[in-house]
Amino acid sequence: MPGHLNQIGPVPRDSNERRSSNGRPNIRLRIETSFARKLSCWQPTVSATTSSPLASVCSAKSSVNGGSGSSTNAWRGWTKSREAGAQPAFPPSVVVEVKRLACESPRTIGVPLARWSLRELQREVVTRGVVATISGTTLWRWLDADAIRPWRYRSWLFPRDPDFAMKAGPILDLYADVWQDAPLAADDYVLSADEKTSIQARRHRHAPVPSGPDRVAKIEHEYERMGAWAYLAAWDVRRAKLFGRCEPTTGIAPFDRLVAQVMAEEPYRSARRVFWVLDNGSGHRGPKAVERLQRQWPTLIPVFTPEQRFGRLHTAAIKREGDKANSSCLSKSS
């Protein structure tokens, strides 16, 4: 470290120079001043695949945080060079090959990755001999030109139910306040129900200490496991209201208790129709379940999703209620 500081050299003193309490010059100021952005120019080396279109390339001494002070100037120089008609550094065939590789699944070409990262793609392009060397900035710029982002993904499900469209259509209509090509009335309601299993109920070994003057609240890190519970929920799509309850397990009886909890309240008790969007869980599946539910609640109309899971509007609300559900299940297990 002392040798490194000697290379910095003396810093001219002026009236604005900061000093430490012992009267010595502030070493932080000397370092920041010495590592300020300084530009120098050098002629680029010529290469068949990596030559630069610039007449000269500006480099900068790295700043304290590792950044370069010449990126803005280099970009302006590259833009002016392109406008002047300079040849690009890479032929179009190389750009096309890189984009083709980015659109390939890594596993199909023998790379043990789920998806490309920019660094891994850069390494693969060089390994395959497409280019001798290439910067991550250049690679990103090529992909960004066509909005290619192989490192991003979106989860999805391929429809396996042959009647997927026929079953999903009525549900989408209900979410749009339509049933059998007619708008829903004011006394029609739509609920979407689901179950979340295996919620771990935990109890802290010691009670939390509340906050006070000059003291933050303290919560015990260790806890005791109080078993696994199930959280059953029904989401009123039109009124944005959530009903939930904790049960030791799922099944016919727990689900019927959820339905009774909702249907016993107004406005559902006196509603003209109450549509329940349900999946194909064991507690409410098949003609026998429909007969059982409608025998107890004649205004209830079950609407079943396709055989695989279908995107339901209540999912986000159930996640938001996760902490509340855990606390509720814990109180029942005590």
N, C-alpha and C positions, 0 to 999 in steps of 0.2 A: 504493500500500500504506500509506504513512503517513497519508493522509486517511482510509482505511478504519479504521485503528486508532484515530484520533481519535474516530470515531463510536462506538467501543465504550464509551468513557467510563471513568472511574476505577473500579477495583475495590477495595472495602473491604478493608483489610488486617487480618489477625488473626494469632493465634499459629500457625495451621496453614498460612499461606501459604508456598508454596515460593519460594525465591530462587535465582538463578543464582550462579555462583562469584564474580562481581564485585559482588555485593550488590544488584543490580537485581531488581525483581520479575520472576518468570518469565512471559514473554510468552505461552507456551503455555497457562499456567493462566488468563491473562486472556481469551484467545480462547475456551477451552472454557467458562469461566464465562459469558461474554457470549452465547455461542450455545447455552446450555442451553435445554431445552424450556420455552417460555412460551406459554400459551394466551390467546387473545383471541377474542371472539365477534362475529359480524356477521350481520345479517339477510340471508337469501338473496334474490337477484333472482328475479322471477317470470317464467317462460317456459313456453310451452305444451308444450315437449318436454323441457326440461331442469330444470324446477323440482324442488326437493328436498322430501321429506316432512318434513324437520326444521323445528321451529319456529325454531331458530337453528342456524347451522353454525359449528363451532369450527375455527379455523385455528391453525396454529402456525408460529413462525419455524423455518426449516430448521435442522437440526443440522449439525454439521461434515461428516458423511458424507452429507448430502442427504436424510436421512429426515425424517419429520414426527412431531411429538410428539403429534398429536391423533388419530391413526388409531384407537386403542383407544376413546377417548372418543366419537369420531364414530360408531363402530360401535355402541356401547352406546346412543347417542342414537337412531340409526336403528332399532334393535331396539325400543326403548321406543315410538317413534313408530308403528311398524307394529302393535305390540300395542295401542296406543290407538285404532286404527282409521283412521289417516291414509291418504289415497289414494296409490297408488304414483306414482312420477315419470313412468313411461312406461305407456301403455295396453298391454294384453295383445297387441294386434295387432302392435305394434312388436316385442315380444319374439319373437313367432312368426316374423315376417319376418326378423329377424336370425338365428334358428336355421335357417330355411330356406336363407338365403344361405350360412351356414357349412357346410351339408351339400352344397352345390353344388361341383363342380369349378371352380376359377377359370378354366380354359381354356374351359369351355363358355359362360361369360358374357363372354368377351373380355378377361379379365385374364391377362397373360403370367406366370403363376405356376404351379408344379407343385402347390402346396398352400398353404393359408392360414396365415399367422402371425397372432398376435393383433393386432399393429400394423397389418398390411395389411388385415385384416378390419375393424378399426376405421375405417381410412381409406376403405374401400369403402362402408361403411354410411353415412358422412357424404357421400361423393361421390354416392351414389344418392338422397340426400335422404330416407332413412328417418328420420334424426334430424338435428337441427342440430348437435349435439355430444354426445359420450358418452365417458365415461372407460373406460380399459382395465380397471379393476377391475370396473365394472358389467358390461361385456361378458363378462369372464371368469366372473363369478358366474352370469350367465344360461346360458352354455354348460355350466358345471360342474354345474348343476342337472340336466341330462340327460346328463352324461358325454360331451359333444361336444368332441372335441379334434382339429380338422382338421389341426393341425400335426404330429400323430403318424401313423405309417404302419407297415405290416408287409408285407414282401415275400412274394409268393406266386406260384404257377404255376397257370395254368388247365390242367386235364387235356386233352391233345390226343390221347392214345392211346385209341381206342375200347374197348380191352380193359384200361383202366387198373385198374379194380376187380378184375378177374380176376387180373391180374399182381401187383398190390400186396397182395392178401389173403394169399397164401402167405408173403410176406416179413414182413408184420406178425405172422403166426402164428409164424414162426421166431423173431422177436424176443421172442415171448411163450413160447418153449420148446414149441411145438406144430408138428407136421407131419402133414398129412392127418388132422386131428381126433384125433391121438394124441400124448401128451406125449413129448418127447424123452428118450432114455435118457442115462445118465451118460457113456457113451462116444460120444455124438453131439456134434458141434461145429459152430458157425456162425461163418463169417468173412465180412466185408463188405469188398470190395476196390475200390480206385479208384486213379486216376493224377492227379498234379498236374504239369502241364507248365510249361515256361519258367521254371524257377527260376534266377535269376541267381546264378552263383557269383562271388564277389568275394574278392580277396586284398588285405590291407592292404600298403601300400608299405613300411612299417617294422613290425618286430615290436612288440607291446605291451610297455609297461614295467610290471612288476608293482608292487603297492603295497609300501610300506615304512614305517618309523617317520616319522610326520609327513608322509606323502606318499601321495596317492591314486594308483590305477593310471591309466596313460595309454594311450589307444588312438588310433592314427593315423586321422585323418579321411579322407585320400585312399586310394583303392584302385584295383586293376587288375581289369578284367573278365576272367573266365576262361571265358566262354561260358555258354550256357543248358543246363540239365539237366532231366531228368524225375525225379519222386519217385513211386515205386510203393509202395503200402501195403496191408496186409491187417489188419483189426481183428477180433480175436476177441471177439464180442459177449458171450458167456457168461463169459469169463475176464478181460475188460478188458485184453487184451494186444495190443500193436501190433507188427507186423513191417513193416519198410520197407527200401528199397534205392534207390540212385540209378542211373540209366541215361542214356546219351547221348540216347536217344529212346524213344518208346513203340512198341508193336507186338507181334507174336506172340512173338518170341524173348525180349524183356525181360519180358513177362508170364509166360511159362513159367518163367523163372528165379525170379520171385517165388513162384510156386506150388511149385516144387521146394524153395526155401528153407524154406517153411512145412511142406510135407508130409514133409520129411526129418527133422523133429524129432518127438519125443514130446510130447504124446500123439496127435498127428495121424497119425503113421506107422502106429500100431496101432489107430486109431479104427474104429468100426463104420461111421460115416457122417460125412463132412465136407461141410457145405453151404457153398457159395461164392455169396454174393449179388453179382451183377455187373451193370454197366450194359451198354449196347450198343456199347461201343467196338470199334474195328477189330481189336484183338488177341484178342478172345474173344467173337465174335458169330456166331450161327447154328449150324446142326446140325453143320457141320464142326468148329467149335471144341469143341462138346460131345464129339464123337467123339474128337478129339485129346486132350483133357484126361482123359477116362475111360479111354482106352487106356493112358495113362501112370500114372494113379492111379485104380484101379477104385472106390475108396470115395468119390471126389469127386463131388458132386452140384451142378451149376451151377443157380442160380435167377436168372433175369433180371428186371430191373426193367422198368417201362413204358418206352416209347420216349423220353420226355423224362426229365430228371433227377428222381430220387426221393430224398427225404430219407434219408440213410444215417447210422447212428449213429457211424461212424468219422470224420466230417468234422471234429468238434471236436478229436479226437485228432491228426489230421493237421496242423491248424493249430498245435496245441501243440508238435508236433515240427518246426515250420518251421525254427527256428534250427539244430537238430541236423541236419536234412536239408541245409541250406546248407553247414554245415561238412563233412559227409560228402561232398557233391558236390565241394566245393573240394579235398578231399584226393585225390579220384580224378582231378581235372583237373590236379593238379600234376605 
